[in-house]
Protein backbone atom coordinates (compact mmCIF):
# COMPACT_ATOMS: atom_id res chain seq x y z
CA UNK A 1 0.00 0.00 0.00
CA UNK A 2 1.04 3.58 -0.51
CA UNK A 3 -1.05 5.01 2.30
CA UNK A 4 -3.66 3.88 4.80
CA UNK A 5 -6.17 4.19 1.97
CA UNK A 6 -6.36 2.44 -1.40
CA UNK A 7 -3.30 3.85 -3.14
CA UNK A 8 -4.39 3.72 -6.75
CA UNK A 9 -5.64 7.20 -7.66
CA UNK A 10 -9.43 7.11 -7.71
CA UNK A 11 -9.87 8.96 -10.97
CA UNK A 12 -13.38 7.65 -11.53
CA UNK A 13 -14.77 9.82 -8.75
CA UNK A 14 -12.72 12.98 -9.19
CA UNK A 15 -14.03 16.23 -7.78
CA UNK A 16 -15.44 18.53 -10.44
CA UNK A 17 -13.27 21.62 -10.30
CA UNK A 18 -15.50 23.59 -12.67
CA UNK A 19 -18.54 22.88 -10.53
CA UNK A 20 -16.74 24.00 -7.42
CA UNK A 21 -15.49 27.21 -9.00
CA UNK A 22 -19.00 28.25 -10.06
CA UNK A 23 -20.50 27.79 -6.61
CA UNK A 24 -17.83 28.63 -4.07
CA UNK A 25 -18.12 32.38 -4.39
CA UNK A 26 -21.76 32.27 -3.33
CA UNK A 27 -21.26 29.97 -0.35
CA UNK A 28 -20.12 30.47 3.21
CA UNK A 29 -18.76 27.90 5.62
CA UNK A 30 -20.97 27.37 8.66
CA UNK A 31 -18.34 25.41 10.57
CA UNK A 32 -16.49 27.24 13.29
CA UNK A 33 -19.12 29.90 13.83
CA UNK A 34 -17.84 33.44 14.04
CA UNK A 35 -16.55 34.38 17.47
CA UNK A 36 -16.33 30.80 18.72
CA UNK A 37 -13.21 28.73 19.24
CA UNK A 38 -14.63 25.62 17.60
CA UNK A 39 -13.59 23.96 14.35
CA UNK A 40 -14.45 20.76 12.48
CA UNK A 41 -11.68 18.27 11.69
CA UNK A 42 -12.28 15.60 9.06
CA UNK A 43 -10.32 12.37 8.55
CA UNK A 44 -10.70 9.70 5.91
CA UNK A 45 -11.71 6.22 7.06
CA UNK A 46 -9.77 6.44 10.34
CA UNK A 47 -12.49 6.22 13.00
CA UNK A 48 -12.12 2.58 14.04
CA UNK A 49 -10.79 0.43 16.86
CA UNK A 50 -7.19 0.97 15.78
CA UNK A 51 -7.11 4.75 15.34
CA UNK A 52 -9.99 6.20 17.38
CA UNK A 53 -8.04 6.22 20.67
CA UNK A 54 -5.14 8.01 18.96
CA UNK A 55 -7.30 10.84 17.62
CA UNK A 56 -9.39 11.16 20.78
CA UNK A 57 -6.22 11.54 22.84
CA UNK A 58 -4.68 13.96 20.33
CA UNK A 59 -7.77 16.19 20.35
CA UNK A 60 -8.05 16.08 24.14
CA UNK A 61 -4.40 17.09 24.49
CA UNK A 62 -4.84 20.00 22.07
CA UNK A 63 -7.95 21.26 23.84
CA UNK A 64 -6.17 21.05 27.21
CA UNK A 65 -3.22 23.05 25.86
CA UNK A 66 -5.63 25.58 24.32
CA UNK A 67 -8.39 26.25 26.88
CA UNK A 68 -11.73 27.24 25.40
CA UNK A 69 -11.19 25.45 22.10
CA UNK A 70 -13.32 22.62 20.79
CA UNK A 71 -12.40 20.25 17.95
CA UNK A 72 -15.32 18.37 16.42
CA UNK A 73 -13.92 15.21 14.81
CA UNK A 74 -15.70 13.91 11.71
CA UNK A 75 -14.65 10.79 9.83
CA UNK A 76 -15.83 9.89 6.34
CA UNK A 77 -15.81 6.39 4.81
CA UNK A 78 -13.40 5.60 2.00
CA UNK A 79 -16.15 4.99 -0.54
CA UNK A 80 -17.33 8.22 -2.12
CA UNK A 81 -14.82 10.44 -0.35
CA UNK A 82 -14.04 12.46 -3.48
CA UNK A 83 -17.74 13.09 -4.05
CA UNK A 84 -18.19 14.11 -0.42
CA UNK A 85 -15.36 16.64 -0.69
CA UNK A 86 -16.89 18.06 -3.85
CA UNK A 87 -20.37 18.33 -2.36
CA UNK A 88 -19.16 19.95 0.85
CA UNK A 89 -16.88 22.41 -0.93
CA UNK A 90 -19.60 23.40 -3.40
CA UNK A 91 -22.04 24.02 -0.55
CA UNK A 92 -19.53 25.97 1.53
CA UNK A 93 -19.56 23.17 4.11
CA UNK A 94 -15.99 21.90 3.80
CA UNK A 95 -14.72 21.24 7.35
CA UNK A 96 -12.06 23.60 8.66
CA UNK A 97 -9.20 21.06 8.63
CA UNK A 98 -9.40 18.12 6.23
CA UNK A 99 -7.29 15.00 5.57
CA UNK A 100 -6.70 14.56 1.82
CA UNK A 101 -4.16 13.21 -0.66
CA UNK A 102 -2.45 15.36 -3.33
CA UNK A 103 -4.91 14.70 -6.17
CA UNK A 104 -7.81 15.82 -3.98
CA UNK A 105 -5.94 18.83 -2.60
CA UNK A 106 -5.01 19.96 -6.12
CA UNK A 107 -8.64 20.08 -7.22
CA UNK A 108 -9.68 21.94 -4.08
CA UNK A 109 -6.78 24.38 -4.52
CA UNK A 110 -7.60 25.01 -8.17
CA UNK A 111 -11.21 25.68 -7.22
CA UNK A 112 -10.17 28.16 -4.53
CA UNK A 113 -11.59 25.98 -1.75
CA UNK A 114 -8.48 25.71 0.45
CA UNK A 115 -5.84 28.05 1.79
CA UNK A 116 -2.47 28.70 0.16
CA UNK A 117 -0.26 27.95 3.17
CA UNK A 118 2.75 29.61 1.53
CA UNK A 119 0.83 32.86 1.74
CA UNK A 120 -1.30 32.38 4.87
CA UNK A 121 1.03 30.44 7.21
CA UNK A 122 4.50 30.61 5.60
CA UNK A 123 6.43 29.77 8.76
CA UNK A 124 4.90 26.29 8.72
CA UNK A 125 6.92 25.29 5.66
CA UNK A 126 10.16 25.08 7.64
CA UNK A 127 8.69 22.26 9.74
CA UNK A 128 8.58 19.67 6.95
CA UNK A 129 11.05 17.88 4.69
CA UNK A 130 11.68 19.17 1.20
CA UNK A 131 10.51 15.92 -0.35
CA UNK A 132 7.16 16.05 1.46
CA UNK A 133 6.62 19.69 0.50
CA UNK A 134 6.91 18.66 -3.15
CA UNK A 135 3.57 16.91 -2.72
CA UNK A 136 1.68 19.96 -1.45
CA UNK A 137 3.18 22.51 -3.88
CA UNK A 138 0.90 23.23 -6.84
CA UNK A 139 1.02 25.46 -9.88
CA UNK A 140 -0.84 25.52 -13.15
CA UNK A 141 -3.78 27.04 -14.94
CA UNK A 142 -5.93 29.49 -13.04
CA UNK A 143 -4.58 29.59 -9.50
CA UNK A 144 -1.79 30.98 -7.36
CA UNK A 145 1.36 28.86 -7.00
CA UNK A 146 2.13 27.72 -3.48
CA UNK A 147 2.00 25.03 -0.80
CA UNK A 148 -1.63 24.14 -0.18
CA UNK A 149 -1.34 21.79 2.76
CA UNK A 150 0.55 20.59 5.81
CA UNK A 151 2.38 17.32 5.00
CA UNK A 152 1.34 14.45 7.26
CA UNK A 153 2.45 10.89 6.52
CA UNK A 154 4.38 9.28 3.67
CA UNK A 155 4.75 5.86 2.13
CA UNK A 156 7.07 4.57 -0.56
CA UNK A 157 7.31 1.54 -2.82
CA UNK A 158 10.30 -0.78 -2.93
CA UNK A 159 11.06 -4.15 -4.49
CA UNK A 160 11.37 -7.67 -3.19
CA UNK A 161 13.53 -9.90 -5.38
CA UNK A 162 13.50 -13.70 -5.42
CA UNK A 163 17.22 -14.45 -5.13
CA UNK A 164 16.74 -18.10 -6.13
CA UNK A 165 15.22 -17.06 -9.47
CA UNK A 166 18.02 -14.59 -10.08
CA UNK A 167 20.64 -17.28 -9.52
CA UNK A 168 18.77 -19.95 -11.49
CA UNK A 169 18.19 -17.67 -14.47
CA UNK A 170 21.69 -16.30 -15.01
CA UNK A 171 21.58 -13.15 -12.88
CA UNK A 172 23.50 -12.15 -9.78
CA UNK A 173 21.14 -11.23 -6.91
CA UNK A 174 23.89 -8.99 -5.53
CA UNK A 175 23.95 -7.11 -8.84
CA UNK A 176 20.24 -6.38 -8.79
CA UNK A 177 18.66 -3.75 -11.10
CA UNK A 178 19.23 -0.27 -9.73
CA UNK A 179 17.77 1.65 -12.67
CA UNK A 180 14.72 1.04 -14.81
CA UNK A 181 17.04 0.53 -17.76
CA UNK A 182 18.78 -2.25 -15.80
CA UNK A 183 15.41 -3.73 -14.86
CA UNK A 184 14.16 -4.00 -18.42
CA UNK A 185 17.45 -5.39 -19.71
CA UNK A 186 17.60 -8.00 -16.96
CA UNK A 187 13.97 -8.93 -17.62
CA UNK A 188 14.94 -10.03 -21.12
CA UNK A 189 17.95 -12.01 -19.87
CA UNK A 190 16.03 -13.78 -17.12
CA UNK A 191 13.21 -14.96 -19.38
CA UNK A 192 15.61 -16.10 -22.09
CA UNK A 193 17.28 -18.39 -19.55
CA UNK A 194 14.08 -19.45 -17.76
CA UNK A 195 11.07 -19.46 -20.13
CA UNK A 196 8.62 -20.24 -17.31
CA UNK A 197 9.78 -17.36 -15.12
CA UNK A 198 9.61 -13.57 -15.37
CA UNK A 199 11.25 -10.50 -13.92
CA UNK A 200 8.03 -8.46 -13.95
CA UNK A 201 4.38 -9.32 -13.42
CA UNK A 202 2.83 -6.08 -14.69
CA UNK A 203 2.94 -3.35 -17.31
CA UNK A 204 3.33 0.43 -16.77
CA UNK A 205 -0.09 1.95 -16.13
CA UNK A 206 0.78 5.06 -14.11
CA UNK A 207 2.45 8.32 -15.01
CA UNK A 208 4.83 8.04 -12.06
CA UNK A 209 6.43 5.03 -13.76
CA UNK A 210 7.21 7.16 -16.81
CA UNK A 211 8.72 9.82 -14.53
CA UNK A 212 10.99 7.24 -12.91
CA UNK A 213 12.27 6.21 -16.35
CA UNK A 214 13.29 9.83 -16.92
CA UNK A 215 10.37 11.01 -19.02
CA UNK A 216 9.48 14.70 -18.66
CA UNK A 217 5.79 14.26 -17.97
CA UNK A 218 4.90 17.99 -17.87
CA UNK A 219 6.39 21.27 -19.00
CA UNK A 220 8.25 23.44 -16.49
CA UNK A 221 5.29 25.64 -15.53
CA UNK A 222 2.89 22.74 -15.06
CA UNK A 223 0.46 23.85 -17.76
CA UNK A 224 0.86 21.04 -20.30
CA UNK A 225 1.54 17.29 -20.33
CA UNK A 226 4.47 16.18 -22.47
CA UNK A 227 4.91 12.44 -21.82
CA UNK A 228 4.31 11.61 -25.50
CA UNK A 229 7.86 12.82 -26.15
CA UNK A 230 10.62 10.64 -27.58
CA UNK A 231 11.63 9.33 -24.16
CA UNK A 232 8.06 8.39 -23.30
CA UNK A 233 7.56 6.47 -26.54
CA UNK A 234 10.93 4.75 -26.08
CA UNK A 235 9.92 3.60 -22.60
CA UNK A 236 6.54 2.21 -23.63
CA UNK A 237 7.96 0.53 -26.74
CA UNK A 238 10.60 -1.20 -24.61
CA UNK A 239 7.92 -2.68 -22.38
CA UNK A 240 5.81 -3.74 -25.37
CA UNK A 241 8.83 -5.46 -26.93
CA UNK A 242 9.35 -7.44 -23.72
CA UNK A 243 5.70 -8.43 -23.68
CA UNK A 244 5.79 -9.60 -27.29
CA UNK A 245 8.91 -11.70 -26.72
CA UNK A 246 7.15 -13.38 -23.79
CA UNK A 247 9.27 -11.79 -21.05
CA UNK A 248 6.15 -10.35 -19.39
CA UNK A 249 3.25 -12.77 -18.75
CA UNK A 250 -0.11 -12.43 -20.50
CA UNK A 251 -1.70 -11.99 -17.07
CA UNK A 252 -0.06 -8.55 -16.92
CA UNK A 253 -3.00 -7.22 -18.93
CA UNK A 254 -5.23 -7.98 -15.93
CA UNK A 255 -3.95 -5.93 -12.97
CA UNK A 256 -6.21 -7.76 -10.51
CA UNK A 257 -4.18 -10.95 -11.03
CA UNK A 258 -0.83 -9.34 -10.22
CA UNK A 259 -0.79 -10.01 -6.48
CA UNK A 260 -1.59 -13.70 -6.91
CA UNK A 261 1.10 -14.34 -9.51
CA UNK A 262 3.67 -12.66 -7.26
CA UNK A 263 3.06 -15.35 -4.64
CA UNK A 264 3.59 -18.31 -6.99
CA UNK A 265 7.38 -18.31 -7.20
CA UNK A 266 7.74 -17.33 -10.87
CA UNK A 267 8.30 -13.56 -10.54
CA UNK A 268 11.77 -12.29 -9.66
CA UNK A 269 11.06 -8.58 -9.01
CA UNK A 270 7.95 -7.65 -7.02
CA UNK A 271 6.92 -4.19 -5.84
CA UNK A 272 5.70 -3.71 -2.30
CA UNK A 273 6.26 -1.48 0.70
CA UNK A 274 8.14 -1.64 3.98
CA UNK A 275 5.47 -3.76 5.60
CA UNK A 276 4.83 -6.27 2.79
CA UNK A 277 6.92 -8.87 4.60
CA UNK A 278 3.90 -10.17 6.52
CA UNK A 279 1.99 -10.55 3.23
CA UNK A 280 4.70 -12.81 1.88
CA UNK A 281 4.89 -14.78 5.12
CA UNK A 282 1.14 -15.40 4.92
CA UNK A 283 0.63 -15.86 1.18
CA UNK A 284 4.01 -17.13 -0.05
CA UNK A 285 5.72 -19.01 2.79
CA UNK A 286 7.70 -21.10 0.29
CA UNK A 287 9.53 -18.08 -1.11
CA UNK A 288 9.77 -15.64 1.80
CA UNK A 289 13.16 -17.00 2.91
CA UNK A 290 14.50 -16.42 -0.62
CA UNK A 291 13.51 -12.76 -0.73
CA UNK A 292 15.81 -9.77 -0.61
CA UNK A 293 14.48 -6.22 -0.33
CA UNK A 294 16.01 -3.54 -2.57
CA UNK A 295 15.25 0.06 -3.56
CA UNK A 296 12.73 0.49 -6.34
CA UNK A 297 14.55 0.62 -9.67
CA UNK A 298 14.48 4.17 -11.05
CA UNK A 299 16.43 6.30 -13.50
CA UNK A 300 15.53 9.40 -11.49
CA UNK A 301 14.02 9.49 -7.99
CA UNK A 302 11.67 7.18 -6.07
CA UNK A 303 7.98 8.07 -5.98
CA UNK A 304 6.54 8.96 -2.58
CA UNK A 305 2.86 8.72 -1.64
CA UNK A 306 1.61 11.31 0.81
CA UNK A 307 -1.35 12.46 2.88
CA UNK A 308 -1.77 15.98 4.20
CA UNK A 309 -4.00 18.34 6.13
CA UNK A 310 -5.60 21.27 4.31
CA UNK A 311 -7.52 24.27 5.66
CA UNK A 312 -10.82 25.40 4.18
CA UNK A 313 -10.69 28.84 2.56
CA UNK A 314 -13.99 29.82 4.17
CA UNK A 315 -13.14 28.81 7.73
CA UNK A 316 -14.19 31.41 10.26
CA UNK A 317 -11.36 30.37 12.58
CA UNK A 318 -8.26 30.61 10.45
CA UNK A 319 -5.71 30.89 13.22
CA UNK A 320 -7.19 27.99 15.19
CA UNK A 321 -7.36 25.89 12.02
CA UNK A 322 -3.72 26.60 11.18
CA UNK A 323 -2.69 25.87 14.74
CA UNK A 324 -4.54 22.56 14.84
CA UNK A 325 -3.27 21.46 11.40
CA UNK A 326 0.26 22.16 12.61
CA UNK A 327 -0.46 20.24 15.81
CA UNK A 328 -1.71 17.12 14.02
CA UNK A 329 1.37 17.16 11.80
CA UNK A 330 4.02 18.22 14.32
CA UNK A 331 7.05 16.05 14.96
CA UNK A 332 5.83 14.39 18.16
CA UNK A 333 2.38 13.53 16.85
CA UNK A 334 3.71 12.33 13.51
CA UNK A 335 6.12 10.01 15.28
CA UNK A 336 3.38 8.48 17.41
CA UNK A 337 1.03 8.05 14.44
CA UNK A 338 3.73 6.63 12.16
CA UNK A 339 4.63 3.97 14.71
CA UNK A 340 1.01 2.93 15.08
CA UNK A 341 0.03 3.07 11.41
CA UNK A 342 3.23 1.63 9.87
CA UNK A 343 3.81 4.72 7.73
CA UNK A 344 6.61 7.28 7.69
CA UNK A 345 6.75 10.90 8.90
CA UNK A 346 7.14 14.10 6.90
CA UNK A 347 8.17 16.43 9.73
CA UNK A 348 11.86 17.33 9.78
CA UNK A 349 14.04 15.20 12.00
CA UNK A 350 11.46 12.55 12.88
CA UNK A 351 12.88 10.03 10.44
CA UNK A 352 16.06 10.01 12.58
CA UNK A 353 14.19 8.58 15.56
CA UNK A 354 15.61 5.21 16.73
CA UNK A 355 12.30 3.51 15.90
CA UNK A 356 13.16 3.97 12.22
CA UNK A 357 16.69 2.64 12.65
CA UNK A 358 16.41 -1.10 13.32
CA UNK A 359 19.73 -2.84 13.91
CA UNK A 360 18.93 -6.51 13.29
CA UNK A 361 19.29 -8.27 9.93
CA UNK A 362 15.70 -9.45 9.48
CA UNK A 363 13.88 -8.90 6.19
CA UNK A 364 11.46 -6.54 7.94
CA UNK A 365 14.25 -4.40 9.34
CA UNK A 366 16.02 -4.23 6.00
CA UNK A 367 12.74 -3.14 4.39
CA UNK A 368 12.50 -0.24 6.86
CA UNK A 369 16.10 0.78 6.13
CA UNK A 370 15.43 0.72 2.37
CA UNK A 371 12.25 2.77 2.87
CA UNK A 372 14.12 5.46 4.81
CA UNK A 373 16.77 5.66 2.10
CA UNK A 374 14.12 6.15 -0.58
CA UNK A 375 12.12 8.67 1.42
CA UNK A 376 15.23 10.80 1.78
CA UNK A 377 15.77 10.68 -2.00
CA UNK A 378 12.17 10.63 -3.27
CA UNK A 379 9.55 13.02 -4.63
CA UNK A 380 5.78 13.06 -4.38
CA UNK A 381 5.71 15.13 -7.56
CA UNK A 382 6.57 12.13 -9.75
CA UNK A 383 2.81 11.66 -9.88
CA UNK A 384 1.28 15.03 -10.91
CA UNK A 385 -1.93 15.52 -8.91
CA UNK A 386 -3.52 17.33 -11.84
CA UNK A 387 -3.38 14.10 -13.84
CA UNK A 388 -5.87 12.45 -11.52
CA UNK A 389 -8.17 15.46 -11.75
CA UNK A 390 -8.26 15.03 -15.51
CA UNK A 391 -9.09 11.32 -15.01
CA UNK A 392 -5.89 10.82 -16.93
CA UNK A 393 -4.79 7.69 -15.09
CA UNK A 394 -7.81 5.68 -16.23
CA UNK A 395 -7.53 6.90 -19.81
CA UNK A 396 -3.77 6.33 -19.95
CA UNK A 397 -4.14 2.78 -18.60
CA UNK A 398 -6.79 2.04 -21.22
CA UNK A 399 -4.65 3.37 -24.07
CA UNK A 400 -1.58 1.49 -22.84
CA UNK A 401 -3.62 -1.71 -22.70
CA UNK A 402 -4.62 -1.22 -26.34
CA UNK A 403 -0.99 -0.69 -27.32
CA UNK A 404 0.06 -3.93 -25.63
CA UNK A 405 -2.67 -5.76 -27.51
CA UNK A 406 -1.45 -4.33 -30.82
CA UNK A 407 -4.55 -2.26 -31.49
CA UNK A 408 -2.57 1.01 -31.59
CA UNK A 409 1.11 1.98 -31.45
CA UNK A 410 2.89 3.28 -28.36
CA UNK A 411 3.06 6.73 -29.97
CA UNK A 412 -0.66 6.72 -30.70
CA UNK A 413 -1.44 5.64 -27.13
CA UNK A 414 0.61 8.45 -25.62
CA UNK A 415 -0.51 11.09 -28.14
CA UNK A 416 -4.13 10.29 -27.35
CA UNK A 417 -3.52 10.30 -23.59
CA UNK A 418 -1.68 13.63 -23.68
CA UNK A 419 -4.43 15.21 -25.78
CA UNK A 420 -7.11 13.88 -23.44
CA UNK A 421 -5.35 15.13 -20.30
CA UNK A 422 -4.40 18.54 -21.71
CA UNK A 423 -7.99 19.22 -22.78
CA UNK A 424 -9.04 18.73 -19.16
CA UNK A 425 -6.13 20.55 -17.57
CA UNK A 426 -7.27 24.06 -18.47
N, C-alpha and C positions, 0 to 999 in steps of 0.2 A: 504494500500500500504506500501511497505517497503522503497521505494525511490520515486523520481519523475518519474521514469520509471517503466515499468512492472516489478514486483519484483520476478516473478518466473524465475529462471535461464534459459537462452535461450540456452539450450544445443544443440538444433538442428542446430545452426549456429555457432558452436564454431570455433575459429581461429585454423588453422592447425599449430601446433608448429613445426612439422617436416619440413613443407614447408618453414616456416620462417627461420629456422636454416640453411637451405641449400642455401638461397638466400641473407641473410643479409650481409654476409661478402663481397659480391661483389657490394653492393649498397652504395650510399652516399646520405645523406639528402640534398636536395636543398633548404630547408627552412632556413631562417636566414642566408643569404649569408655571406661568410667570410668577416670580417671587418666591417659589418654593425651592427646596433643596432636594428634589426628588428627580431621578432619571430612570429610564427603562433600559435594560441591558439584555440583548438577545444573543443566545448561542444557537448552535446548529447541531441538533441531535446529540446533546451532551447531558441531558437531565435523565440520569439512570443510576442504578446502584453503584456503578464504578465512579462516576464523576460528580454526582450530586453533593456528597459531603465536601468535596474540594471547593466547589463554588459557594456553597453555603458558608463555609468557614472563611473564604476569601472576602465575601461580601460583608460578613459580620465584622471582620477585622478592619475593613475600610471604614465602615460606619462608626466603629469605636474610635478610630483615629481621626474621624471627621464628624464630630458631634452635630446632630441636627440633619444629617444627610440620610437619604433613603434610596436604596438601589432595588428596583423591582426587576427580578430576574425572569425572563421569558425564554423558553426553549422551543424551537420549531423542529418538526420531524425532517428527516433528510428528503423524503419524497415531496416534490413541489416547492422546494425552498426558493428556487429562482423566481417562480411565479409569485410566491409570497412577498419577496423583496420588491418585485415590480409593483404589485398591488398596493403595498404599504407606502412605497415612495410616491406613487401617482396620487394617492389620497392624502399625502402629507402626514402619514402615520408611521413613518420609519422610526423605529426606536432610536434613542439617543446614541447608544454605543452598540455596534453590531459586529458579529463574527462573520467574516466572509473570506473567500479566496480571491486571487487576483482577477480572474475573469469577471466575477460579480462586481468587485470594486471598480473595475474599469468602466463598466456600463453605468454604474451609479455616479462615478466621477464625471463621465462625459455628459450625463443628463443634468449635472449640477445638483445632485442629491446629497453629496457628502462633502465634507470640508477638505480643503487643500492644506494639509498639515505643514507643508513648507512655508506657507504664508501665515497660518493661524497659530501654530505652536512650533516654531522653527527649532527651539532648543531641544525638542524631543528627538530630533534626528541623530544627535550625538550619542544616544543611548543604545543604538542598534548597529549591528555589523553592516559593512558595506554590501555584502552579498545579499543580505535580507532586504535592505533598502531598495535593491534593484527590482524587487517584486512589487513594491508599492509606488514606484515612480512611473508616472504616465505622461505621455505627450501624444499629440495627434490632432486630427481635425476637430475644431470647434470648442476646445477647452484649454484652460491654463495649465501649463506644464508644472508638475510638482509631485511631492509625495502625498498620497491620499489615504494613508493608513499608518497604524502602529504595528510593525511586524510582531508576530506572536510565535508560532512554532513552525519548524521546518522538517521536511523529510527529504531523503535522497535515495535514488536507485543505485544499486551496485550489481555485481555479477557473481554467481556461484559457478565454478567450473568443475566438471567431472574429470578429475586427474587420471582416472583409469582409461577413459576414452581418449584423452590427449595422448597418453603413452601408447595405447593400442593402435592409434590411427596416425602415427608418424609425427606427432607434435610433442614438444617439451612443455610440460605443465609449469615449469619455472620460467619459461619464455612465453608467457601468456600474452594475448593481444592487448596492447596498451592504447592503440588508436583504432578508429573505425576502419581505417585502411588495412591495418593488421588483421582485424577481425574478419573482414570480407575475404582477404587473401587466404587466411587460415581455414576459413569455411570450405573453400574449394579443395584445399589439400586434404583436409580431414575426410570429406566425403569420397574423394578419389581413392583413398586408402581403405575406407570402411563404408561400402555402399549402403549399409543398413543404418548408419548413424549420421548425425548432423551436428553442425556447430550451433545453428540457430533454429528456433521453432516458429518464428514469426516473421512478418514483413513490416517495413516502416509505414506506420499509419499516422504519425503525429509530427507536427512541424518541429518540435524540439529535437527529433532525431536528425532532421536535415541540418539544424543549427549545429549539432554536435559533429557532423561531418565537415563543417566549415562553410556551409551555404549561408550567404547573406539573405536572410528571410524577409527583411524589410529595408527600406531606404533609411538614411541617417536621421531624418526628422520624424520617422514613424507614421508617414502619411500614405505609404504605398507598399504593397507586398511585392517581393522580387524573387521568390524562390524558384521561379521558372527559368532562372539564369543557367549558364553553362554548367556550373558546379552542381546545381540541383538536378539537372537532367543526367549528368554523369553519375551521381549518386543513385538515382532511381534505376537507371539502366544497369548499373552493376548488380544491384539486388535482383533485378529481373533475369539477368544472365545466370546468376546462381540458381534461381528457381527453375529455369528451363533446363539447366544441366543436371537437375535433381538434387542439388546441394541444400535445398530448403524443401521440407516436406509439403505435400499437397494440403495437409491440414492447416498450413499457415494461412490459407485463405479464410479460415473460420476461427476468429480470435477466441471464441468461447472454448475451443479445444486446447488452447495453448498450455494452460496449467496442467491438465492431465498428462499431456505428452512429456512435459518436463519431469514428471515423476516416474517415467517408465525406463529410464536408464539408456536412452538413445540420443539425448541432447547434451552437448558438451559445454555450452555457454548459456546460462539461464539468469535472467534479470530478477532481482528481488530487492529487499531492503534489509536493514540491519537486524530485523527481528523475523526474518524468513526461516531461520534455523529450525524453529519449532515446527513449521509447516513441513519441512523435509523430514524431520524426525517422525512426524505422524504419517505422512503420505508416501514417503520414499525411504523407509528404513534401510533398504538394501544398498542405497547409494550415499547416504548421509556421511558415512565414514570416508568416502572417496572425494568429498567436496573440499574445495579451496575457495575462499572468498577473495575477490580482487576488485579494484576500482572499475567502474563502468568504462568501457572503451570509448574514447572520444578524441577527435582531432582538435577540439577547442577546450571547452570547460564542461564539467558535469552540470546536469539540470537539477535544480532544487525545486521542491514543491512546498508552498508556504500558505499559512493562514494568518490573518491579520484582524485588527479591530479598526473599524471606521466610525466616524462621528457624523451624525445627520446634520445637514446644512441648516435645517430649520429647528434644531434644538433650542429650547429657551433657557438652557443651562449649559452654555458653552464651556465655561471654566470647569464646572464639575464634571462634565463629560470628558474633557481632555484629561483631567486629573485621574478619573477612574480608568480611562483607557491606558494611561501610563502605568497605573497601579497593576492592572491585570497583566501587563506585558513587562513589568520591571524584572530585574535580574533574579531576585529571590523567588518571586511567584512563578516565573518561567522555569526555574530550576525544579521547583516542587512539581509543577505540572508535567514537565518533560520526563521526570523519573516515573511518574505514575502512568503516563500515557504511552511511553516508549516512543517518544519523538525527540526532536533536538531543538535547543533554544536559539533565539535570534538576538537576544540582548548581549551586548559586548561583555566579554570576560567569562560568561557562564559556561561556555564550552570547555574552559580550562578546569572546571570542577573535577575533583578526583573520581566522581561517579561516572564520568565519561572517559576515564583513563584506566581501563582494566589492565591488569598485569599478567593474567594467566594466558595460556596458549590455546584455549578452547576456541572452537569455530565461532561461537557467539561473541566472544571478546574480540576476536580478530575482525568480525563484521562491524563492531562498534568503532574500532580503530580506523577501518577503511571509511566508514561513514563520516567520521570527524575530518579526515583528510579531504574528502570530497566537498564537504560543507565549507571548509576554508577556501577551496578553489572554485566553488560553483557559482552559478547565476540562476535566479528565478526567471530572468528575462529571456532565456532560451525559448520559452514558450509564450509568445506575445499574447497578452490577455485579450487584445482586440480581436484575435483570430477566433476565439470562442464566441464573442459577441456576434460575429458575422456568420455563425454556424459553420465556420470554415473547416473545422476538424471532421465533421460528418461528411461534408462534400469531398474533402481531400481524400479521406479513407475510401469513399466510393469510387472516385476516379482512379486511385492507385490500384484498387481491386480489379477494375476493368483493364488497366495496363498489364497486370500480371496474367490476366486471362487472354491477352492478345487482342482485345477488342479495340484498343487505342494504343498509341505509342506513349512512352514516358513523357515526351515533350508535349503531346496533346493533353495528357492528364494534368500536367503542371500548369500549362497555359490556361486551361479551363478553370482550374482551382484558383489561380491568381486572379483571373477576371471576375470570378464569382465573389471572392473575398473583397477585392478592391471596390466593387460596386456597392458593397454593404458597409464599407469602412467610412464613407463620407457622411 
